[in-house]
Amino acid sequence: MSKFEDLGLSETTLKALKKKGFEEPTPIQEKTIPVLLKGEVDLIGQAQTGTGKTAAFGLPLIEKLTPGAKHVQALILAPTRELAVQVAEEINSLKGRSKLSILPIYGGASIERQLNALRRGVDIVVGTPGRVIDHIKRKSLKLENISYFILDEADEMLNMGFIDDMEEIFKHTNPDKRVLLFSATMPKPILGLAKKYMKNFEIIKVKKEQLTTNLTDQIYFEVNESDKFEALCRIIDIEKDFYGLVFCRTKLDVDRVALKLTERGYNAEGIHGDISQYQRERILKKFKDKRAHILVATDVAARGLDINDLTHVINYSLPQDPESYVHRIGRTGRAGKEGTAITFVTPSEYRKLIFIKRVANTNIRKEKVPGIKEIIKTKKERIKNEILDIVKNSNASEYENLAKELLNISDPVQAISALLKHAYQSELDTANYNEISEVSINTKGKTRLFVALGKKDEMDIKKLLKFIKDKTDVDTKKIRDVRIFENFSFISVPFEEAEIIIDTFKRKKRGRRPLVEKAKERKSK
């Protein structure tokens, strides 16, 4: 494994990487960065989710582009708003002192702000296909002078029906740009796109590896949003030596959770993008030295952290996508040591959890949040073992005279009970904990699905089963009670498979309706 110093990066970039805690490049970074820095060829990078693709193309962009060129120099296309924001934030965090301006543009956000930023001048635009085309039509985004066009997760954009949008965007770009295409898989339409719009392209493949480690025990708890903090405290308390990362979605959440933990008496710190470099380095040193046992962080702030002996990673907020999940839990179960990854899931987030499990190809098992009685019992057992260890291994002779005095004037059991109360009353007080309301996500039973395809689409049972299997990889044996009508069909599948099918087809429409959706319940007459 080479170091970042061997890849041809500048001293400025190496310093920025060092400050972020990046030490060794991932395989896709090791193979891609030198090619992008040296050559003028287009490039296809085939690597799965969670392999560090953003830095693989982001670092060469930082090296090659000139800040303040008064036109957009690079366009990065991403399938979702979450990924667009994540890519923009990561490049921002890698650029060090570079004055490059990076703007994420996506639907659902204020277009006025985006228009104002584009008028002022932006070096790198990271956008979703729909919003990029919107800006092209408004003439607010001009791509005739770009040096780089990067398609991130191209296969995912294909799956979401963006192939025509990608072609449309290509038509508005200049012919002498470099095209970089990153994709986990290489379906025929993506290869066709490459052959049509890329010249002399080089293909870099990173062999598929297991994304998550066998040494990481992966668990999820079903909790209401309002009970997450109580659940977190119980997990910390039931562990003998908790040393972990707690991931939150927003900077505000990081501040709130870190403050509440500190107020409750835990050694906790928080990091996010708004803290100064000095504060970040001070907090990380404190955490690495184990003077703080809990670090609350956002995804971007925690990128590149290199800490080998974490016992836990807690997903206080569910990650936005499988790549973030893989990045997060990859921080425990390292260097041959076992670790635990715990994810809090609210009822409305269960579909997203299924999607993460499926894409990350990992098993996350359900557990119950430890009860108050269980925690107190565990603490008592721990106290007993600690006292027995002192009796066995430590010299406590300076306390013997006091012990004899107490035993002479009181019952031995009462004396030890009083001593335990004096030392541990606060720690063993059940009032330290609040009740957690029971949450149950019904994952049993069947779900009836409406499919907007029927006999007029030349569908029969066999063809419909094959169609669903090809698109979703759901086992056809789990698809039951298939009914084919003239214009539509119905199928019944178990809950989890239903969520996978709905998620796969949610962007494929027939008219205004999704191609597959939950069937409406029949109204009783």
Secondary structure, 3 states (H helix, E strand, C coil): CCCHHHHCCCHHHHHHHHHHCCCCCCHHHHHHHHHHHHCCCCEEEECCCCCCHHHHHHHHHHHHCCCCCCCCCEEEECCCHHHHHHHHHHHHHHCCCCCCCEEEECCCCCHHHHHHHHHHCCCEEEECHHHHHHHHHCCCCCCCCCCEEEECCHHHHHHCCCHHHHHHHHHCCCCCCEEEEEECCCCHHHHHHHHHHCCCCEEEECCCCCCCCCCEEEEEEECCHHHHHHHHHHHHHHCCCCCEEEECCCHHHHHHHHHHHHHCCCCEEEECCCCCHHHHHHHHHHHHCCCCCEEEECHHHHCCCCCCCCCEEEECCCCCCHHHHHHHHCCCCCCCCCEEEEEEECHHHHHHHHHHHHHCCCCCEECCCCCHHHHHHHHHHHHHHHHHHHHHHCCCHHHHHHHHHHHHHCCHHHHHHHHHHHHHCCCCCHHHCCCCCCCCCCCCCEEEEEECCCHHHCCCHHHHHHHHHHHHCCCHHHCEEEEECCCCEEEEEEHHHHHHHHHHHCCCEECCEECEEECCCCCCC
